[in-house]
């Protein structure tokens, strides 16, 4: 967590030197990166997604296209 005085000093420098300031949401950074490997995830309990013609006792998996928080590959992909 940044101190308020540090943030105010940074904003003063940006305003004085006419710099451009950009921000990003670090909490969702892992969710926006593409996954290079082929990763499949079992659908969590509670989601009623059924594939037409599949047996009722068979679990469905989905392929991840974007990274999720908690994957070993997430920091590398980000």
C-alpha positions as CSV (number, residue, x, y, z in Angstrom):
1,X,0.0,0.0,0.0
2,X,1.4,3.4,-1.0
3,X,1.5,6.2,1.4
4,X,-0.6,9.2,0.6
5,X,2.5,11.6,0.6
6,X,4.3,9.4,-1.9
7,X,1.2,9.4,-4.2
8,X,0.8,13.1,-3.9
9,X,4.5,13.7,-4.8
10,X,4.2,11.4,-7.8
11,X,1.1,13.3,-9.0
12,X,2.8,16.6,-8.5
13,X,5.8,15.5,-10.7
14,X,3.3,14.3,-13.4
15,X,1.5,17.6,-13.4
16,X,4.7,19.7,-13.4
17,X,6.5,17.9,-16.2
18,X,3.4,17.2,-18.3
19,X,3.9,13.4,-18.2
20,X,1.2,10.9,-19.1
21,X,0.0,8.8,-16.2
22,X,-1.5,5.3,-16.7
23,X,-3.0,3.0,-14.1
24,X,-3.9,-0.7,-14.1
25,X,-5.8,-3.1,-11.9
26,X,-3.3,-5.6,-10.5
27,X,-6.0,-7.8,-8.9
28,X,-7.3,-8.8,-12.4
29,X,-3.9,-8.7,-14.3
30,X,-3.8,-12.6,-14.5
31,X,-7.3,-12.7,-16.0
32,X,-6.3,-10.8,-19.1
33,X,-3.3,-12.8,-20.2
34,X,-3.5,-15.5,-22.9
35,X,-2.4,-19.1,-22.0
36,X,0.1,-20.6,-24.4
37,X,-0.2,-24.2,-23.1
38,X,-3.3,-26.4,-23.6
39,X,-5.0,-26.5,-20.1
40,X,-8.3,-28.2,-19.3
41,X,-10.3,-27.5,-16.2
42,X,-13.1,-29.6,-14.7
43,X,-16.3,-27.6,-14.4
44,X,-16.9,-26.8,-10.7
45,X,-19.8,-28.4,-8.8
46,X,-23.0,-26.3,-8.9
47,X,-22.8,-25.5,-12.6
48,X,-25.4,-27.4,-14.6
49,X,-23.7,-27.6,-18.0
50,X,-24.6,-30.7,-20.0
51,X,-23.3,-31.7,-23.4
52,X,-26.1,-33.0,-25.6
53,X,-25.8,-36.8,-26.0
54,X,-23.4,-37.3,-23.2
55,X,-24.0,-39.8,-20.3
56,X,-25.3,-38.2,-17.1
57,X,-22.4,-39.6,-15.0
58,X,-19.7,-38.1,-17.2
59,X,-18.0,-34.9,-16.1
60,X,-17.5,-32.1,-18.6
61,X,-14.2,-30.2,-18.9
62,X,-13.5,-26.9,-20.5
63,X,-10.3,-25.6,-22.2
64,X,-8.9,-22.4,-20.7
65,X,-8.1,-19.6,-23.2
66,X,-7.2,-17.0,-20.6
67,X,-5.2,-17.3,-17.4
68,X,-6.7,-17.8,-14.0
69,X,-5.4,-16.7,-10.6
70,X,-3.8,-19.7,-9.0
71,X,-2.4,-21.4,-12.1
72,X,1.4,-22.0,-12.1
73,X,1.5,-20.5,-15.6
74,X,-0.3,-17.2,-14.6
75,X,2.8,-15.2,-13.6
76,X,4.7,-16.2,-16.7
77,X,1.7,-15.4,-19.0
78,X,1.2,-12.0,-17.4
